[in-house]
Amino acid sequence: MKLQYYPETDSLYIDLSEKPSTDSEEIADGIVVDFDAERNIVGLDIQHASQHLAMENLETVSLPALNISIKT
């Protein structure tokens, strides 16, 4: 899983899979879900993220990560 913030559009993309997106659906105002060919969720786009999320805090709880990299 990858989190990518785009300051120029104030959007946060949560990449859940390496599979390509083949379809998208806006499920709420400014929240877009990307699907692969089998309709599995592969990503989430949160538009105007700083208005909806506490962007200064990122916390993981009980994450079974084997390899973590932090890029700034």
Sequence and secondary structure as in RCSB ss.txt:
>XXXX:A:sequence
MKLQYYPETDSLYIDLSEKPSTDSEEIADGIVVDFDAERNIVGLDIQHASQHLAMENLETVSLPALNISIKT
>XXXX:A:secstr
 EEEEETTTTEEEEE  SS   EEEEEETTEEEEE TTS EEEEEEETHHHHS TT    SS   SS     
